[in-house]
Amino acid sequence: CPAGTFEQAKRLYDGDETTVTEDDALTWVTLDTGELKTLAGLRFLPGRQDEKAANSCVGTRFYASQDNKSFHQVGIVEANGAQPLDGTWHEIIFSGVGEYRYFKLEMPAGAHMAEIEWIEAVGWRYTPAAEGKQTLTAELTGFDAQRPIETDVLLAVYNKDGIMKQMSR
């Protein structure tokens, strides 16, 4: 929170000082969902005070954690070239991140963010496996078919560098 506004910001949340911090450079807040969620992305609505307010959230970073200790960056609000952000909804999609319980937001000082929605991926289930690995199961449901059809579902798994590691049909 900008200097001098820590007490006011703390009242907006749960009163737990570990979930909001005071700093002249940035504001951070941590959300505990109470259970593991499979994260697919997020939507955010920049502040609408004036034209500059929407662009003030550039540099905002989003993190996720299972244990509230080790956070992984899952997204960042970036400038879109010559096109500044406007006061409409924007999406950052980053499916395949994993299951997390805690979500953290870091905003630059003076940033204006009106709303944030964390988007949960449904249909994916992670099961712990040997050596710290996980088995991923995709649950697909089809409905309202207009006519009988036969189809194949192709699942491709890529690592963080974009290299396909496995494919199944």
N, C-alpha and C positions, 0 to 999 in steps of 0.2 A: 504494500500500500504506500502511496506517496507519504512522505514524512508528515507526522501529525494526524493521520487518519486511521491508525491501527485500531484504536478502540471502537470507532464507528464500524469499520469493516468486520471486526470480530463479532459484533452483535448481529450482523447479517447471517452468520453461520451458526454453529452449535456452541460457541463459547470455548471450544477447545483450541488453545493457542498453537497446537501443533498442526492445525489444518490451514492456517493463514499466517503470513509473515509480513513484517514491515521492512521495507528496503527502499532507498531512494532510487534504485535502478529498475526494480521489477516487482510485480505482485505475483504471488503464487498461492494456489488453493488446491487442496487435495479432497477428492470425493471418495468415500467408502461406500460401495454398493451393497455390502453385507454378504455377497456371494460372488462366486466366479462368473464372469460374463465373457463371451466370445465377441471380441470387438471387431467391427467391420469398417468403421469410419466415424466421422462426425460432421455435423452441420453447425455453422455459426452465423450469427447475425451481428454485424458490426454496429456500434453505436450510431445513432442518427442525429446527434446534436447539430452537426454541420457537415459540410463536404469533407473537411479534413478528418473528422472523427472516425469515419469508416477506415481510412487508410492508417490510422494510428495503431491498429491492431496487427500490422505487418510485423513479423518477428515473434508473434505469440507462438509458444511451443506447447505441445500436448504429449503427455507421458502416460505409461501404464505400468502397473506392478502387481505381482501376486502377494507380496509380503509387506508392502508399504516401506521397504528399505531400498530395494534395487529397482529403479525405474528405467524403462526403455522409452526412448523418444519414438512416437508413432506418427507425428505430423507437425507441420509448421505452416504458419500463414506467411506466404511469400508474396512479394510484389509481382504483379502480372505485367511486366514490361512497361509500356507507356500507358496502359489501361489501369488507372487506380481502382481500388476496391470501392464498391458503392454500398449503400445501406440496405442491400438485399441479402437473402440467404446464400451462403457459399458452402460447398462440400469438400471434404478431404477424405478420400476413400483409401483404406490401407488394410484390406481384408487379409486374413491369414496370419495375423499377428499372434494369436494365441488367446488363452483364457486369463483374465485379470480381474482383480477385485477393486483395486485402487486406481483412480485416474487423477492426474495432476495437470494443472494449467499454469503456465508461466507467461505473464503479459509484461511488456515493457512499461515503464512508468508513463503515465498519461494515456495509456491505451483505453479505448472505449469499446466494450463488448456488451451487446444487449442480451443475447441468449446463446447458449451452447447446448447441443443435443448430441450425446454419445449414442452411436447406432450399433445395436447388438446384432451379430450375425446369427440367424437361426438356421437349424439344419446341420450344424457342424458339432461333432462331439469329440473331445480329446480324452484319451485314456492313457494313464501313465504306463510306460513300458520299461524294459531293462535299460541300464546305463544312462538314465536321465532322458531317454527319448520318449516320444509320445506316439500313439496310434491315432490317426485322424479318421473319423467315419463321417461320411456325408449322407444325410438323410434327405432324399429327394421325393417329392410328392407331385403327381400330376392329377389334374382334375379338369372337368368341363371340356373334355375332348369333343369336338364337333363330329368326328367320325372315328371309327376304329383305325388306329395307326400302330406301326411298329417302329421303334426308334432305338438308337444306341446313345448311351451317355458316356462321354469321354471325360476323364478326370486327369489333369496334368498337375504335377507338383513341382514348383520352382523353388530354388533356394534364394537367399537374400540378394544374390548377384544376378538373378534372372536366368540361371541355368536350370533347364529341366532335369529333375532328378528321378522322377518316376511318372509312368503313365499307365492308366488302366482303363478298360472298357467294360 
